[in-house]
Structures are given as C-alpha cells and as structure tokens.
Amino acid sequence: MAFPTSTPPRPRTPWEIQRAVLFAIFVRDLRARVVGRWSGLAWLFLEPMAHLLLLVTFFSYVRHLSSPNMPLPVFLIAGLMPFFLFRNLMTKLSESIEGNRALFSYRQVKPFDAVAGRGMVESVLWLGSFALTLLIMAWLGFEITPKRPLELLAALCVIGLLGAGVGLLLAVLTHGQPRVRSVIRMLYLPLYFTSGVIFSVERLPADLHAWLLWNPLLHLVELTRRGFEPAHTSIDGIGFTYPCAVLLVLAAFAMAVYRRDRQKLLLGD
C-alpha cells in the first residue's frame, strides 16, 4: 500500500521574505510604543491639541503674525502636523538601528529593515494623531476639509520622505554616538521657528525671505496650508521643485553612506 507523499513547501521569494521581515519589525516596534506606555501614547495624540490651545491663546494677543485668509486653528494645525511628522521620523529613525540590534542575528534582517519598519510605525501613529486632531476640530465647528487634497497629500509625502532620509542619515552617522544625537536635537527649536510653523512668513521683513527659502521645510509647510486653503498667501518662490531636489540629493547621499557602512552597522562595530 502506497502512502501519499507530502508536497515540499514552496521556497519563498525574496519579496515574500522582505515583506515578512518588515511586518515583524513593524509589529515589534508598534507593541514597544503602545503596550505598557499609555502616557507616551496619550501624549502622542494630545500633543497637537496642547500646542494648538497654547498657541491660540498666544495669538489672540498677536493676531498680526498669522494668516488673514485662514482660521487661526486651521493655520496652526496645518503648520504643526507636517513639522511633527518630520520631527518624529527624524528622531525615531535615528534610533532605530540601535533599538533593533538584537534582530540582526537573523540573516534575513538588515539595518535598513529596522529603519523602514520604524518609519512605518511612526507614519501610522502620526496619521492616527492627524486624523483625531482633524475630527476634534470638525466637532468644534471648524472647516477642515482640504480644498486641494492632492497637493496636501503630495506635500505630506515629501516631508515624510525628507524626515525619513534625515533619520536614516543620522542613524548611520551617529552610530554608537548617542551624545551626538542629543546635540542634533538642539537644532529642532531653530528649525521650528524658521519653517513658518506658527507664523506667516509673509509678515516677516522682506530681507529675510531669501534666506528662509533655503529651508525646504518652509516650502512644504506653506504647501500644506495651500492644500487646506488655496487662498493662503505666502512669499514668492514657494513650490515643490526645491524640496523635491533636496529630497533626491539627501536620499542618494543617505543611501550611499548606508551602503558604505552597512557591514559595520550589522556587526555593531
């Protein structure tokens, strides 16, 4: 009597292996951010509203610094949320390789996978925070429907990729040097004020406009506001061309540095 033979399992394709690795890292990092850290998770979702309440109180006394064509809360949220996306990706991705070092003992897992998985987690959490913020503002009676949704989506995608590129670059360059990473965080405050996050740049002296335009975040923040309200006015020179060019150069440089040091990152040297 012949017994049926079992069919050997089909070998997985490289894409299936890569997808499984990214999903496993995504679940691991998501659980690390959520499980047992309710205060941090609550602050992640409440931070935009806390900023908004503080800034609305401040701008009630200095209204001339905001935009005349947008309601103040919408103006502020349209600046804060893209900046938070950039900041979160830049910060968390710079720590992703060190945080997932134990996984590199599996030959399928590479340092770049840790960066990509952490980027997906931060993007999902930010998206949830953004959606909740918009729902609260709609409940309060503000008109928050984007007038140019495709332009808004494009601006957010570019700023997200820019934050991821900076995060990858910092993860490689500051490998084994956490103090350097702490020093770099000190740049957030000047970046916060030079990106037009909480005030309209057109209200600033004209002599500063040419200097501010060197900041790609300024372009993307202003483009996000135009996505919500096309009537929002800004300084001349705002557009997608410059930030996209910066993104391409940064991404190429970050990947080149990663490729140069990937073996050192894998071994933890």
C-alpha positions in Angstrom: 0.0 0.0 0.0 1.5 3.3 -1.1 1.3 6.2 1.3 0.7 9.7 0.0 3.8 11.8 -0.1 3.7 15.3 1.3 4.5 18.1 -1.1 7.6 20.0 -0.1 6.9 23.7 0.8 7.5 26.2 -2.0 10.6 28.3 -1.4 9.7 31.9 -0.5 10.6 34.6 -3.0 12.9 37.5 -1.9 9.9 39.8 -1.8 7.9 37.5 0.5 10.9 37.3 2.8 11.3 41.0 2.8 7.6 41.6 3.4 7.7 39.2 6.4 10.7 40.9 7.9 9.2 44.4 7.6 5.9 43.2 9.1 7.6 41.5 12.0 9.7 44.6 12.8 6.5 46.8 12.4 4.6 44.7 14.9 7.6 44.6 17.3 8.1 48.4 17.2 4.4 49.1 17.4 4.0 46.9 20.5 7.0 48.6 22.1 5.5 52.0 21.5 2.0 51.1 22.7 2.0 48.3 25.2 2.6 49.5 28.8 3.3 53.1 27.7 -0.1 54.6 27.8 1.2 58.1 28.9 3.5 58.3 26.0 0.9 57.2 23.5 -1.7 59.6 25.0 0.8 62.5 24.7 1.4 61.5 21.0 -2.3 62.1 20.3 -2.8 65.0 22.6 0.3 66.9 21.7 -1.2 68.7 18.6 -4.2 69.9 20.6 -2.0 71.0 23.5 0.2 73.0 21.1 -2.9 74.4 19.5 -4.5 75.6 22.7 -1.3 77.3 23.8 -0.7 79.0 20.5 -4.3 80.1 20.1 -4.0 81.8 23.5 -0.8 83.5 22.4 -2.0 84.5 19.0 -5.1 86.1 20.5 -2.8 88.8 21.6 -0.6 89.0 18.5 -3.0 88.1 15.7 -1.0 90.0 13.1 1.6 87.2 12.9 -0.9 84.6 11.5 -2.6 84.4 8.1 -5.6 86.6 7.3 -7.0 84.0 4.9 -7.3 81.0 7.2 -8.9 80.5 10.6 -6.2 80.6 13.2 -6.6 77.0 14.5 -6.5 75.6 10.9 -3.5 77.8 10.1 -1.6 76.4 13.1 -2.6 72.7 12.7 -1.6 72.9 9.0 1.9 74.0 10.2 2.3 71.9 13.3 1.3 68.5 11.9 3.7 68.4 9.0 6.5 69.5 11.3 5.7 66.8 13.8 5.8 64.2 11.0 9.3 65.4 10.0 10.5 65.6 13.7 9.1 62.2 14.7 10.6 60.4 11.7 13.9 62.2 12.1 14.1 61.4 15.8 12.8 57.8 15.9 14.6 56.6 12.7 17.9 57.9 14.0 17.5 55.5 17.0 16.0 52.5 15.0 19.3 50.6 14.3 20.4 50.6 17.9 16.9 49.7 19.1 16.6 46.7 16.8 20.2 45.4 17.1 19.1 42.1 18.6 17.3 41.2 15.4 20.4 41.3 13.3 21.4 37.9 14.5 18.8 36.7 11.9 20.5 36.7 8.5 17.3 37.9 6.8 17.2 41.2 8.8 19.4 44.1 7.7 19.8 47.5 9.4 17.8 49.2 6.7 14.9 46.9 7.5 14.9 48.3 11.1 14.8 51.9 9.7 12.0 51.1 7.3 9.9 49.2 9.9 10.3 52.1 12.4 9.3 54.6 9.7 6.1 52.7 9.0 5.2 52.7 12.8 5.8 56.4 13.1 3.9 57.2 10.0 0.9 55.1 11.1 0.9 56.7 14.6 1.2 60.2 13.1 -1.6 59.5 10.7 -3.9 58.5 13.6 -2.9 61.6 15.5 -3.6 63.8 12.5 -7.0 62.2 11.9 -8.0 62.6 15.5 -7.0 66.2 15.5 -9.0 67.0 12.4 -12.0 65.2 13.8 -11.8 67.2 17.0 -11.6 70.5 15.1 -14.5 69.5 12.9 -16.5 68.7 16.0 -15.7 72.2 17.3 -17.1 73.6 14.1 -14.0 74.5 12.0 -13.9 73.9 8.3 -11.0 71.5 7.9 -11.8 69.9 4.5 -8.8 70.2 2.2 -9.6 72.3 -0.9 -6.7 70.7 -2.7 -6.3 67.2 -1.3 -3.8 66.0 -3.9 -1.5 69.0 -3.2 -1.8 68.3 0.5 -1.0 64.6 0.1 2.0 65.4 -2.1 3.4 67.9 0.4 2.9 65.4 3.3 4.6 62.6 1.3 7.6 64.8 0.5 8.0 66.0 4.1 7.7 62.4 5.3 10.3 61.1 2.9 12.5 64.1 3.9 12.3 63.2 7.6 13.0 59.5 6.8 16.0 60.5 4.7 17.4 62.6 7.5 16.6 59.9 10.1 18.5 57.3 8.0 21.5 59.6 7.6 21.6 60.3 11.3 21.2 56.6 12.2 24.4 55.8 10.2 26.5 58.9 11.0 25.7 58.8 14.8 26.1 55.1 15.1 27.5 54.4 18.6 27.5 58.1 19.5 24.2 58.9 21.3 25.6 62.1 22.7 25.9 63.5 19.1 22.3 62.6 18.5 21.3 64.6 21.6 23.2 67.6 20.4 21.5 67.4 17.0 18.1 67.5 18.7 19.0 71.0 19.9 18.5 72.1 16.3 14.8 71.4 16.5 13.9 74.7 18.1 15.6 77.0 15.4 14.1 74.7 12.7 10.7 75.1 14.4 10.9 78.9 14.1 12.5 79.1 10.6 9.9 76.8 9.0 6.9 79.1 9.4 5.2 76.6 11.6 3.4 79.0 13.9 3.5 82.3 12.0 3.0 83.6 8.5 6.4 84.1 6.8 5.0 86.9 4.6 4.6 89.0 7.7 8.4 88.9 8.3 10.8 91.5 6.9 11.4 91.1 3.1 15.1 90.9 3.7 14.7 87.6 5.5 12.6 85.9 2.7 15.6 84.9 0.5 17.3 83.3 3.5 14.2 81.4 4.7 13.6 79.9 1.3 16.8 77.8 1.7 14.8 75.8 4.3 12.9 73.0 2.4 10.5 72.6 5.4 9.3 76.1 4.9 8.2 75.3 1.3 6.4 72.1 2.5 4.6 73.7 5.4 3.3 76.5 3.2 2.3 74.0 0.5 0.4 72.0 3.2 -1.5 75.2 4.1 -2.4 75.8 0.5 -3.7 72.3 0.3 -6.2 73.2 3.0 -6.9 76.8 1.7 -5.7 77.9 -1.7 -6.3 81.5 -0.8 -3.5 81.3 1.7 -0.8 83.8 0.6 2.9 83.3 1.1 6.2 84.7 -0.1 7.3 84.3 -3.7 9.4 81.2 -4.5 7.4 78.6 -2.6 7.0 75.4 -4.6 7.7 71.7 -4.9 10.8 72.0 -7.1 13.4 72.9 -4.4 12.2 70.5 -1.6 12.0 67.6 -4.1 15.5 68.4 -5.3 16.8 68.4 -1.7 15.0 65.1 -1.1 16.6 63.4 -4.1 20.1 64.6 -3.1 19.6 63.7 0.5 18.2 60.3 -0.3 21.1 59.5 -2.6 23.6 60.6 -0.1 22.0 58.8 2.8 21.8 55.5 0.8 25.4 55.9 -0.3 26.6 56.4 3.3 24.4 53.4 4.5 25.8 51.2 1.7 29.4 52.2 2.8 28.8 51.4 6.4 26.2 48.6 6.3 28.6 45.9 7.4 29.8 47.9 10.3 26.2 48.6 11.3 25.3 44.9 11.1 28.2 43.9 13.3 27.9 46.8 15.7 31.5 47.9 15.3 
